[in-house]
Amino acid sequence: MTPFFTRFKPLRTALLALALLGAAAAHAQAPAAPVAVQTPSGTLQLKAPPGYTALDAEEMQAKFGRHGRRPLAAWGNARRTSTVAVTWSRMVQKPLTSDQLPAFKDSLASTLLRLTPGMVMHDATLVTIAGRSWVRMDSTAPAVDTSIRNLMYVTDL
């Protein structure tokens, strides 16, 4: 799978997670132009899948607002059955470093499995994107009327 982000400016003491929710349908449209996403520590260039458009404020509230932690930005396919979201978190107590990513990956995977009943972790690996190490997690979790596929990318920035 090709990552949705293409380049970023140096960022400091941040945790950036990209989540792809739902099963994405193939689109025969032209590739989307990269979009600049402002984070508190810099700018991320995100290349959303073809056919994906930004969620408006109402869609963001409906999809992410119920838990009080909305992403900085999100895009969805036409039916909104698949979403790409960008979240930035500052780790105040102990900033994450690239050397800590392997241990962080293991800790995050075990925490997600413990906190999400019925979750299945398909893969949790380290990958290199644009010369930087990222944690890639592929999981499925049950929802009220379906299962949700979640691809999450996390790095230190």
C-alpha positions in Angstrom: 0.0 0.0 0.0 1.3 3.4 -0.9 1.4 5.9 2.0 -0.9 9.0 1.7 1.7 11.5 2.7 4.6 12.7 0.6 6.8 15.0 2.6 6.9 17.1 5.7 8.9 19.9 7.3 10.9 19.1 10.4 8.6 18.8 13.4 9.4 18.6 17.1 8.1 16.6 20.0 5.0 15.4 18.2 3.2 12.2 17.5 1.5 12.1 14.2 -1.0 9.4 13.4 -2.7 8.8 10.1 -5.7 6.5 10.2 -7.5 5.0 7.2 -10.9 3.8 8.3 -13.1 1.5 6.4 -12.5 -0.5 3.2 -11.5 1.9 0.4 -13.0 1.3 -3.0 -10.9 1.7 -6.1 -11.4 4.9 -8.0 -10.6 5.6 -11.6 -10.1 9.3 -11.0 -6.9 11.4 -11.4 -4.7 11.4 -8.3 -5.5 14.1 -5.8 -3.0 17.0 -5.4 -1.2 17.0 -2.0 -2.8 19.1 0.7 -0.9 21.0 3.3 -2.0 20.1 6.8 -0.9 22.6 9.5 0.1 20.9 12.8 1.2 22.7 15.9 4.8 21.8 15.1 5.0 22.2 11.3 3.3 21.3 8.0 2.5 17.8 6.6 1.9 17.3 2.9 -0.8 14.7 2.5 -1.8 13.0 -0.7 -5.3 11.7 -0.2 -6.6 8.9 -2.4 -8.3 9.9 -5.7 -12.0 10.9 -5.1 -11.5 11.8 -1.5 -12.8 15.2 -0.4 -12.4 17.1 2.9 -15.0 16.4 5.6 -17.0 19.5 6.5 -17.5 20.6 10.2 -20.8 18.7 10.5 -19.2 15.5 9.2 -16.2 15.9 11.5 -18.5 16.3 14.5 -20.6 13.3 13.5 -17.7 11.0 12.9 -15.2 12.1 15.5 -16.9 14.5 18.0 -18.5 12.0 20.3 -15.2 11.2 22.0 -14.0 14.7 22.3 -10.8 14.2 20.2 -11.3 15.3 16.6 -8.4 15.1 14.1 -6.8 18.2 12.6 -8.2 17.3 9.2 -10.0 14.4 7.5 -11.0 13.3 4.0 -13.5 10.7 2.9 -14.6 8.9 -0.2 -17.9 9.9 -1.9 -20.0 7.6 0.3 -17.9 8.4 3.4 -17.4 4.7 4.1 -13.6 5.3 4.1 -11.8 8.1 5.9 -8.2 9.4 6.0 -7.5 11.5 9.1 -4.5 13.4 10.5 -4.0 13.7 14.2 -1.2 15.4 16.1 -0.4 14.7 19.7 2.3 16.2 21.9 3.9 13.9 24.3 4.6 16.3 27.2 6.0 14.0 29.8 8.5 12.1 27.6 8.8 13.1 23.9 9.0 10.1 21.6 12.2 9.5 19.6 12.8 7.4 16.6 14.9 5.0 18.7 11.9 4.4 20.9 9.5 3.5 18.0 10.0 -0.3 18.3 9.1 -0.4 22.0 6.3 2.2 21.4 4.9 0.0 18.6 4.7 -3.0 21.0 3.2 -0.9 23.8 0.6 0.7 21.5 -0.4 -2.6 20.0 -1.0 -4.2 23.4 -2.8 -1.2 24.7 -5.2 -1.0 21.7 -5.9 -4.8 22.0 -6.6 -4.5 25.7 -8.9 -1.4 25.4 -10.8 -2.5 22.3 -12.8 -5.7 22.8 -12.9 -7.9 19.7 -10.0 -6.0 18.0 -7.8 -8.2 15.7 -4.3 -6.9 15.0 -3.4 -8.0 11.5 0.1 -6.4 11.4 2.2 -4.1 13.5 5.5 -3.3 11.9 8.1 -0.6 11.4 8.3 0.8 7.8 10.4 3.5 6.2 8.6 6.4 4.5 10.5 9.3 3.0 13.6 8.2 4.9 11.8 8.3 8.3 10.8 5.3 10.5 7.0 4.9 11.0 5.0 2.4 13.0 2.3 0.8 10.7 -0.6 -0.9 12.4 -3.3 -2.8 10.6 -6.3 -3.8 12.7 -10.0 -4.6 12.5 -12.4 -3.7 15.3 -16.2 -4.5 15.6 -18.7 -1.6 15.5 -22.4 -1.7 16.0 -23.3 -2.9 12.5 -20.0 -3.6 10.8 -16.3 -4.1 11.3 -13.9 -1.2 11.0 -10.6 -1.6 9.3 -7.9 0.8 10.6 -4.5 1.4 9.1 -2.6 3.7 11.4 0.8 5.3 10.8 2.7 6.8 13.7 6.1 8.5 14.0 8.1 10.9 16.1 8.2 14.4 14.7 
